[in-house]
Amino acid sequence: MPNSLTDIEGVLVGHATDEQAATGCTVVLLPEGTTGGVDVRGGAASTRGTLTLDPGNVVEHVDALVLTGGSAFGLDAVCGVIDWLEERGRGFDVGVTRVPIVAGAVLFDLAVGAPRVRPDKAMGRAACDAASASPPAEGNVGAGTGASVGKLYGVQYACKGGVGSASVKLGEGVTVGALVAVNAFGDVIDPATGEIVAGARDPATGRFANTTARMKSGTHRPSFGTPATNTVIGVVATDAALTKVEANRVAFMAQDGLARAVRPAHTLFDGDTLFAAATGRLPGDVNTIGAAAAEMVQEAILRAVRAAASLHGVPNGGEILQGQGLHH
Protein backbone atom coordinates (compact mmCIF):
# COMPACT_ATOMS: atom_id res chain seq x y z
CA MET A 1 0.00 0.00 0.00
CA PRO A 2 1.21 3.56 -0.66
CA ASN A 3 2.49 5.42 2.38
CA SER A 4 3.25 9.14 2.34
CA LEU A 5 5.24 12.04 0.90
CA THR A 6 7.85 11.71 3.65
CA ASP A 7 8.97 8.37 2.21
CA ILE A 8 11.14 10.57 -0.01
CA GLU A 9 14.43 10.99 1.80
CA GLY A 10 14.98 14.50 3.15
CA VAL A 11 11.38 15.68 2.69
CA LEU A 12 9.74 16.87 5.92
CA VAL A 13 6.06 17.69 6.46
CA GLY A 14 4.58 19.79 9.26
CA HIS A 15 1.01 20.78 10.08
CA ALA A 16 -0.31 23.67 12.14
CA THR A 17 -3.98 23.19 13.02
CA ASP A 18 -6.70 25.32 14.62
CA GLU A 19 -9.64 22.93 14.82
CA GLN A 20 -11.90 25.37 16.65
CA ALA A 21 -11.51 27.98 13.90
CA ALA A 22 -11.37 25.22 11.24
CA THR A 23 -8.23 26.38 9.49
CA GLY A 24 -4.53 25.61 9.31
CA CYS A 25 -1.49 25.27 7.11
CA THR A 26 0.84 22.53 5.94
CA VAL A 27 4.52 23.03 5.14
CA VAL A 28 6.73 20.77 3.02
CA LEU A 29 10.41 21.42 3.78
CA LEU A 30 12.74 20.28 1.03
CA PRO A 31 16.42 19.32 1.02
CA GLU A 32 18.92 21.76 -0.44
CA GLY A 33 19.23 21.52 -4.22
CA THR A 34 15.60 20.50 -4.80
CA THR A 35 14.19 21.45 -8.21
CA GLY A 36 10.61 22.72 -8.31
CA GLY A 37 7.74 23.02 -10.73
CA VAL A 38 4.06 23.95 -10.65
CA ASP A 39 0.87 23.55 -12.65
CA VAL A 40 -2.15 25.80 -12.02
CA ARG A 41 -5.25 24.34 -13.62
CA GLY A 42 -8.19 25.90 -11.78
CA GLY A 43 -9.83 29.16 -12.75
CA ALA A 44 -9.73 30.74 -9.28
CA ALA A 45 -6.24 30.11 -7.91
CA SER A 46 -4.55 32.17 -5.22
CA THR A 47 -0.81 31.53 -5.02
CA ARG A 48 2.56 33.02 -4.14
CA GLY A 49 5.95 32.41 -5.71
CA THR A 50 4.77 30.28 -8.62
CA LEU A 51 6.62 32.37 -11.22
CA THR A 52 9.90 31.49 -9.51
CA LEU A 53 9.29 27.89 -10.55
CA ASP A 54 9.00 28.81 -14.23
CA PRO A 55 11.87 27.21 -16.21
CA GLY A 56 12.68 30.53 -17.84
CA ASN A 57 13.48 32.23 -14.54
CA VAL A 58 16.84 32.39 -12.80
CA VAL A 59 16.36 30.54 -9.51
CA GLU A 60 16.95 26.82 -9.94
CA HIS A 61 15.94 25.45 -6.55
CA VAL A 62 13.10 25.64 -4.04
CA ASP A 63 13.39 25.43 -0.25
CA ALA A 64 9.79 24.85 0.86
CA LEU A 65 6.21 24.61 -0.36
CA VAL A 66 3.20 25.81 1.62
CA LEU A 67 -0.43 24.70 1.47
CA THR A 68 -2.72 26.85 3.56
CA GLY A 69 -6.29 27.66 4.41
CA GLY A 70 -7.62 31.17 4.91
CA SER A 71 -8.08 32.09 1.24
CA ALA A 72 -5.75 34.92 0.15
CA PHE A 73 -5.36 35.99 3.79
CA GLY A 74 -3.63 32.67 4.51
CA LEU A 75 -0.67 33.57 2.32
CA ASP A 76 0.71 35.33 5.41
CA ALA A 77 1.79 31.86 6.54
CA VAL A 78 4.35 31.81 3.71
CA CYS A 79 6.12 34.79 5.32
CA GLY A 80 6.54 32.83 8.53
CA VAL A 81 8.12 29.96 6.62
CA ILE A 82 10.50 32.37 4.86
CA ASP A 83 11.59 33.86 8.20
CA TRP A 84 12.11 30.38 9.69
CA LEU A 85 14.29 29.31 6.77
CA GLU A 86 16.32 32.53 6.70
CA GLU A 87 17.20 32.02 10.36
CA ARG A 88 18.69 28.66 9.36
CA GLY A 89 20.73 29.99 6.45
CA ARG A 90 18.58 28.53 3.70
CA GLY A 91 17.86 30.27 0.42
CA PHE A 92 19.23 31.91 -2.70
CA ASP A 93 22.50 33.74 -2.01
CA VAL A 94 22.18 37.45 -2.84
CA GLY A 95 25.36 38.51 -1.07
CA VAL A 96 23.95 40.34 1.94
CA THR A 97 21.71 37.41 2.93
CA ARG A 98 20.08 34.28 1.63
CA VAL A 99 16.53 34.64 0.35
CA PRO A 100 14.49 31.47 0.97
CA ILE A 101 12.62 30.31 -2.11
CA VAL A 102 9.13 29.39 -0.98
CA ALA A 103 5.98 28.95 -3.06
CA GLY A 104 2.48 28.49 -1.72
CA ALA A 105 -1.17 28.05 -2.58
CA VAL A 106 -4.34 28.61 -0.58
CA LEU A 107 -7.77 27.09 -0.28
CA PHE A 108 -11.00 28.74 0.87
CA ASP A 109 -12.17 27.52 4.27
CA LEU A 110 -13.76 30.73 5.57
CA ALA A 111 -17.30 29.29 5.40
CA VAL A 112 -16.49 26.65 8.04
CA GLY A 113 -15.50 27.63 11.57
CA ALA A 114 -14.34 31.18 12.31
CA PRO A 115 -13.91 33.22 9.09
CA ARG A 116 -11.88 35.95 10.81
CA VAL A 117 -9.22 33.50 12.00
CA ARG A 118 -6.70 32.69 9.25
CA PRO A 119 -3.21 31.20 9.03
CA ASP A 120 -0.55 33.84 9.73
CA LYS A 121 3.22 34.09 10.11
CA ALA A 122 3.10 32.42 13.52
CA MET A 123 1.19 29.47 12.13
CA GLY A 124 3.66 29.13 9.24
CA ARG A 125 6.52 29.02 11.75
CA ALA A 126 4.64 26.52 13.91
CA ALA A 127 4.21 24.20 10.92
CA CYS A 128 7.97 24.40 10.25
CA ASP A 129 8.71 23.61 13.90
CA ALA A 130 6.42 20.57 13.66
CA ALA A 131 7.91 19.28 10.40
CA SER A 132 9.34 15.78 10.52
CA ALA A 133 10.08 12.72 8.40
CA SER A 134 7.27 10.78 10.10
CA PRO A 135 4.18 9.99 8.01
CA PRO A 136 2.04 13.14 8.23
CA ALA A 137 -1.37 13.05 9.84
CA GLU A 138 -4.31 12.98 7.43
CA GLY A 139 -7.85 14.29 7.49
CA ASN A 140 -8.72 17.36 9.60
CA VAL A 141 -5.20 18.72 9.96
CA GLY A 142 -3.14 21.56 8.54
CA ALA A 143 -4.48 23.02 5.33
CA GLY A 144 -7.29 20.47 5.30
CA THR A 145 -8.76 21.37 8.70
CA GLY A 146 -11.68 23.39 7.35
CA ALA A 147 -11.78 21.86 3.87
CA SER A 148 -15.02 20.62 2.35
CA VAL A 149 -16.04 19.00 -0.94
CA GLY A 150 -19.17 19.04 -3.09
CA LYS A 151 -20.36 22.66 -2.96
CA LEU A 152 -23.05 22.57 -5.65
CA TYR A 153 -25.65 23.58 -3.04
CA GLY A 154 -23.26 25.43 -0.76
CA VAL A 155 -21.18 24.25 2.18
CA GLN A 156 -24.32 23.44 4.20
CA TYR A 157 -24.85 20.46 1.86
CA ALA A 158 -21.19 19.55 1.37
CA CYS A 159 -19.03 16.81 2.91
CA LYS A 160 -15.79 17.09 4.83
CA GLY A 161 -12.52 17.35 2.94
CA GLY A 162 -9.02 17.17 4.37
CA VAL A 163 -5.37 16.31 3.83
CA GLY A 164 -4.19 13.01 2.36
CA SER A 165 -0.87 11.57 1.27
CA ALA A 166 0.45 8.56 -0.63
CA SER A 167 3.67 7.26 -2.18
CA VAL A 168 5.02 4.44 -4.31
CA LYS A 169 8.48 3.04 -5.04
CA LEU A 170 9.15 2.42 -8.74
CA GLY A 171 11.10 -0.49 -10.17
CA GLU A 172 14.36 1.44 -10.51
CA GLY A 173 14.23 2.48 -6.84
CA VAL A 174 12.80 5.96 -7.38
CA THR A 175 10.08 7.04 -4.94
CA VAL A 176 7.16 9.24 -5.97
CA GLY A 177 4.78 10.74 -3.44
CA ALA A 178 1.93 13.20 -3.13
CA LEU A 179 0.28 15.25 -0.42
CA VAL A 180 -2.95 17.12 -1.13
CA ALA A 181 -5.49 19.30 0.63
CA VAL A 182 -8.93 18.59 -0.82
CA ASN A 183 -11.51 21.40 -0.88
CA ALA A 184 -13.13 20.80 -4.25
CA PHE A 185 -16.31 22.18 -5.78
CA GLY A 186 -16.95 18.75 -7.32
CA ASP A 187 -17.47 15.29 -5.87
CA VAL A 188 -14.69 12.90 -4.91
CA ILE A 189 -15.06 9.65 -6.86
CA ASP A 190 -13.35 6.30 -6.33
CA PRO A 191 -12.24 5.57 -9.93
CA ALA A 192 -12.07 1.84 -9.17
CA THR A 193 -15.81 1.66 -8.49
CA GLY A 194 -17.24 4.90 -9.86
CA GLU A 195 -18.75 5.48 -6.41
CA ILE A 196 -19.04 8.95 -4.90
CA VAL A 197 -17.20 8.83 -1.57
CA ALA A 198 -17.74 12.49 -0.64
CA GLY A 199 -19.64 15.25 -2.38
CA ALA A 200 -22.67 17.45 -2.69
CA ARG A 201 -25.83 16.28 -0.92
CA ASP A 202 -29.30 16.72 -2.33
CA PRO A 203 -31.11 19.23 -0.07
CA ALA A 204 -34.33 17.22 -0.38
CA THR A 205 -32.99 13.71 0.37
CA GLY A 206 -29.58 14.21 2.00
CA ARG A 207 -28.08 11.68 -0.40
CA PHE A 208 -25.26 12.32 -2.85
CA ALA A 209 -26.57 14.49 -5.66
CA ASN A 210 -23.94 13.65 -8.33
CA THR A 211 -22.71 17.13 -9.15
CA THR A 212 -21.77 16.49 -12.78
CA ALA A 213 -25.12 14.87 -13.56
CA ARG A 214 -27.00 17.78 -12.00
CA MET A 215 -24.93 20.28 -13.96
CA LYS A 216 -25.52 18.40 -17.22
CA SER A 217 -29.25 18.38 -16.56
CA GLY A 218 -29.22 22.18 -16.70
CA THR A 219 -30.87 22.55 -13.31
CA HIS A 220 -29.69 24.40 -10.20
CA ARG A 221 -27.20 26.57 -12.06
CA PRO A 222 -27.85 29.58 -9.80
CA SER A 223 -26.61 27.44 -6.87
CA PHE A 224 -23.10 26.92 -8.25
CA GLY A 225 -21.68 29.28 -5.66
CA THR A 226 -19.09 32.03 -5.58
CA PRO A 227 -15.83 31.86 -7.56
CA ALA A 228 -12.59 31.31 -5.63
CA THR A 229 -14.23 29.28 -2.85
CA ASN A 230 -12.96 25.81 -3.80
CA THR A 231 -9.75 24.05 -4.79
CA VAL A 232 -7.45 21.07 -4.53
CA ILE A 233 -3.88 22.09 -3.73
CA GLY A 234 -0.95 19.75 -3.30
CA VAL A 235 2.65 18.70 -3.69
CA VAL A 236 4.07 15.81 -5.70
CA ALA A 237 7.69 14.92 -5.05
CA THR A 238 10.33 12.43 -6.08
CA ASP A 239 13.91 11.58 -5.17
CA ALA A 240 14.80 11.51 -8.86
CA ALA A 241 16.89 14.18 -10.59
CA LEU A 242 14.73 16.40 -12.81
CA THR A 243 15.28 19.70 -14.58
CA LYS A 244 12.86 22.57 -13.96
CA VAL A 245 11.21 21.79 -17.30
CA GLU A 246 10.77 18.16 -16.27
CA ALA A 247 9.50 19.10 -12.80
CA ASN A 248 6.86 21.30 -14.40
CA ARG A 249 5.90 18.40 -16.68
CA VAL A 250 5.45 16.14 -13.63
CA ALA A 251 3.15 18.72 -12.03
CA PHE A 252 1.23 18.93 -15.31
CA MET A 253 0.83 15.15 -15.55
CA ALA A 254 -0.08 14.84 -11.88
CA GLN A 255 -3.22 16.90 -12.53
CA ASP A 256 -4.63 13.82 -14.30
CA GLY A 257 -4.93 12.15 -10.91
CA LEU A 258 -6.95 15.09 -9.66
CA ALA A 259 -9.28 14.85 -12.66
CA ARG A 260 -9.79 11.11 -12.10
CA ALA A 261 -10.77 11.52 -8.46
CA VAL A 262 -12.66 14.85 -8.55
CA ARG A 263 -15.59 15.44 -10.89
CA PRO A 264 -15.88 18.01 -12.21
CA ALA A 265 -12.33 19.31 -11.79
CA HIS A 266 -10.55 22.51 -12.89
CA THR A 267 -13.71 24.62 -12.95
CA LEU A 268 -13.86 28.40 -12.77
CA PHE A 269 -14.83 27.92 -9.11
CA ASP A 270 -11.66 25.92 -8.29
CA GLY A 271 -8.06 27.02 -7.81
CA ASP A 272 -6.53 23.61 -8.53
CA THR A 273 -2.75 23.92 -8.10
CA LEU A 274 -0.10 21.21 -7.85
CA PHE A 275 3.57 21.79 -7.06
CA ALA A 276 6.33 19.35 -7.99
CA ALA A 277 9.66 18.82 -6.26
CA ALA A 278 12.62 16.65 -7.30
CA THR A 279 15.41 16.13 -4.75
CA GLY A 280 17.88 14.73 -7.30
CA ARG A 281 19.16 11.67 -5.42
CA LEU A 282 18.63 9.13 -8.22
CA PRO A 283 18.29 9.06 -12.01
CA GLY A 284 14.72 8.72 -13.22
CA ASP A 285 12.42 8.92 -16.23
CA VAL A 286 10.14 11.96 -16.26
CA ASN A 287 7.34 10.11 -18.07
CA THR A 288 7.22 7.29 -15.54
CA ILE A 289 7.45 9.70 -12.63
CA GLY A 290 4.62 11.83 -14.03
CA ALA A 291 2.38 8.80 -14.50
CA ALA A 292 3.10 7.62 -10.96
CA ALA A 293 2.52 11.12 -9.58
CA ALA A 294 -0.97 11.16 -11.10
CA GLU A 295 -1.75 7.85 -9.40
CA MET A 296 -0.47 9.13 -6.07
CA VAL A 297 -2.54 12.33 -6.31
CA GLN A 298 -5.61 10.21 -6.97
CA GLU A 299 -4.85 7.98 -3.98
CA ALA A 300 -4.05 10.93 -1.72
CA ILE A 301 -7.39 12.60 -2.56
CA LEU A 302 -9.29 9.45 -1.61
CA ARG A 303 -7.31 9.11 1.60
CA ALA A 304 -7.98 12.75 2.47
CA VAL A 305 -11.77 12.46 2.44
CA ARG A 306 -11.82 9.02 4.04
CA ALA A 307 -9.63 10.22 6.91
CA ALA A 308 -11.60 13.44 7.43
CA ALA A 309 -13.93 13.59 10.40
CA SER A 310 -17.17 15.55 10.66
CA LEU A 311 -16.54 19.10 11.84
CA HIS A 312 -18.76 22.10 12.53
CA GLY A 313 -21.78 20.36 11.02
CA VAL A 314 -20.03 19.22 7.83
CA PRO A 315 -20.28 15.40 7.75
CA ASN A 316 -17.75 12.83 6.63
CA GLY A 317 -18.74 11.21 3.34
CA GLY A 318 -18.75 7.77 4.95
CA GLU A 319 -21.68 8.83 7.12
CA ILE A 320 -23.70 9.57 4.00
CA LEU A 321 -22.76 6.23 2.44
CA GLN A 322 -23.94 4.47 5.60
CA GLY A 323 -27.25 6.29 5.51
CA GLN A 324 -26.51 8.31 8.68
CA GLY A 325 -26.67 12.04 9.20
CA LEU A 326 -28.63 12.56 6.00
CA HIS A 327 -29.93 16.00 6.92
CA HIS A 328 -27.54 18.73 8.07
N, C-alpha and C positions, 0 to 999 in steps of 0.2 A: 504494500500500500504506500502511496506517496506520503511524505512527511511534511517538511516545511522549508521555507526560504532559508532558514539558518543552517540547513544541511550544506550550503555552499560555504566553504572554509573562509573565515574572515568577515563574513556578513553578520551583523548584529541587528536585532530588532528590539525596539522598546516602545511600550505603550504608556500614555498618560490618560487617565480615565476619570471623568466626573459623571458618575451614574445618575446622581440626583438631577443635574442639569441636562443630562443626556447629550453629552458631547465629549470630545477628546481628540488626541492626535497620536499618530504612529510614525516613528522615525526608523529609517533603515540606514545604519552607518556602514560605510563601505571601506574596504582596505585601500591604502594608497595605490595609485596607478590604475584605478578602476575606470573603464570607458563607459560612457553613458549615451543613451538615446531616448527618444520619446515619440509617441504617436497620439495625437489628439483627434478623436473621431466624433465626439459629441458636438452639438450645436450651441451648448451653453456652458463652456468650460471656464473655470477660473483657476489660473495657474501663476507660478512665479519661476523664473529662471529657465524656462523651456528653450528659449533661443540659444542659451549657452550650449545646449546639447546638439545644436544644428552642426552637421559636418563641415559647413563652410566657415565656422567661427573658430577663434584661436585656441580656446581652452580645450585641452584634450581629455581631461579627467574630471570626475565628479566625486565629491566627498560624502554626500548624504542625500537622501531623498525623503520627502516629508508628505504624508497623507494626513489630512486634517479635516475635522468638522468645522462648523461655524460660518460656512459660506465664505465670502471674500474677507470677512473679518478675521477668519481663522488663519489667514496667511501671516499674521503676527507671530505664529508659532515658529515659522521659518527663521525669523530673526533670532529667536532664542537658540536655535540649533547652530546658526552661524556664530553667535557669540561663544557657545560651548566649544565649538571646533577651533576657533581662533585661539582660545586660551590654551589649547593643546598643540598649537603649532601646525595645524592642518590648513591646507589651502594653496592657492596659486600665488607664487612668489612675485610680489610687485616691488621688491626692494625694501620699502619701509615696514612692510608687514606681509603676512600671508592672508589672502582673501579666500575663505572657504567657499567652495563651489557647491551650492545646495539648490536643488529644484524641488518644487512642491505643487500639489494640487489639492483642491478643497471639494467637499461635498456639502450639500445643504441639509442641515439637521435642525434648523431653527423652529420647525413646526412641532417638534417633540421635546418635552422638557422645558427648560428655561431659555427663551430666545435671546435674552440679554447677556447670557453667559457664553463666552466663546473661547476657544483655545488662544493663548497669548504667549508671550516670550517665556514666561515662567513654565508654562505647560510644555513648550518645546524643549526647554532645558531638562525638565523632569523626565520626559521620554528618553532623552539622551542618557541621563543618569541610570535609567532602568534598562537600557539596551544590553542584551546578552546574546550568547550563542545558543541558548536553550530554545526549544520549540516555542514560538510565541503563542500566547493565549488567543483563542478564537471566539467569535460571537460578539457579545456586547462589551467590547474593549476598544480603547484607542479611537481611531477615526470611525469605527463602526458602532460606537456606543449608542448614538441616536439615529442610526441609519434605518431606513424603511424601504420596502419595495412594493410595487404595484400601486401607483398613485392615480389610476384612471379616475377614481371617484374621490380623490383627496386622501390625505394621510389617515383620516378617520376610518377608512375602509381598506387600509394597506396592511401589510404584514411586516414583521421585524426583519431588518437586514443586519449586517454585521461585518466582521473581519474574518477572512479565511485564508489558509495557506496550504501549499502542496508542493512536492518536489519529486523528481525522478532521476535516477542515474542511468545514463545512456551506455551503450555497449562499449564505447571507447573510454569509459571512465569519467566522462564529463557529466556534471550535475546541472540540472535546470530546475529552477523553482519559481514560484509566484506567491505573492501576497496581495490580496485585494480587499477593499472596503466597498461593500455592495449597498447602494442607495438608489436603485434603478427606478425609472418610471414604469418599465415593463415588468412582466412576470419572470420569475426564475423557473426554468424548465430543466428537468433531468433528461438529457438527450438520449440516454439509454432506454427510457420508457416513454418519453413524450409527456410525462406527467408534470403538472404544475406543482412545485413544492413550496412556493411562496409567491404571493401576488395579490392583485386587486380582488376585493370581495364584492359580490353583488349586494347593493344596499337592501334589496328586498329579501334575499335568501341567506346571506352571510356566506355563501359558497363562492369558490373561485369563479370569477367572471370570464376569464380568458380574454385578456386585454386586446390581443391582436384581432380576435374574432369580433369583438364588440366594435373595434375601430373600423374593420372592413364592412361591417353591417351599416355603417353610416350613422349610427345612433350615438347619443351622449357626447358628441363632439364639444359642446360647451364645457364639459366637465374635465377636459384634458389637463387643466391646471395652469400654473404660472411657469414661464420659462425660467431656467437656471435653478430649479428646485430638486433636481435629480442627477445622479451620476454613478458610474462605477469607476473608481480610481485604483491604481495598483502599480506594483513593481514586479517585473520579471527579471531574474538574474541567473547568471551562469558563471562557472569557474573557467570557462574557455576564454581564449584570447580573440577579441573581435575589434575591428576598427570602429570608428564612430558611425560610418556608413552602415556597417553590418549591424551594429547595436540598434540603430534606427530601424533597420529592416526587421530585426527580431521583435521590436515593439509593435511594428506594423502587422506582422504575422500573428502576434499574440492576441490581437483584437478579434481574430476569428473565434477564439475560445469564448470571448465575451458574447459574441453574436450567437454562438451555439446555445449558451446557457441563459441568455436574457432575450426575451422577445416581447415587443420590438426593442432593438438596441440602436444606439447612435441617433436618437431623435433630436429634434430642436429643443426638447425639454431636458436633455441629458448633457452632461459635460464629460463624457467618457474619455479618460486619459490613462494611458499606460506608459510607465517608464521602463527602460531596460538598462541593465548594468552587467558588465563583463569584467571579471577580476583578472583574467589573463594568465591563470595558472597552468592551463593545458591547451593544446591545439584542439580545434573543433570546427565542425562544418556549420555554417550559418543557416543553411536550409533545414538541417536536422534539428538544430537548436530552436529555430523559429517554430517548427511544427510541434516540438515538445512543449514549448512555452505556451502555445495555444491550448494544448491539452491540460497543462497545469493551471492556467487561468480558469478554464471551465471547471476543473475539480475544486479549485479554491473558492469559486463562487458558490458552488453547491455546499461546501463545507461551511461557508460563512452563514448561510441562512439556516442550515440545520443546527449549527451551534448556538444561534442567537436565541435568547430567552425573551419572553414577553416583557415589555417595559412601557410604563406610562400609558397603558391601555392599548398598545399596539401588540397584537398576538403573534406568537411564533407560527409559521406556516404548518408545522406538524399538528397543532391544535385544530386547525381547519380541516386537515386531512382526516383526523380522527373524529370529526363531527362535534368537537367541543368548542365552546366560546364562539358560536356562529354570529352573534350580534354584539358589536362593540360600538 
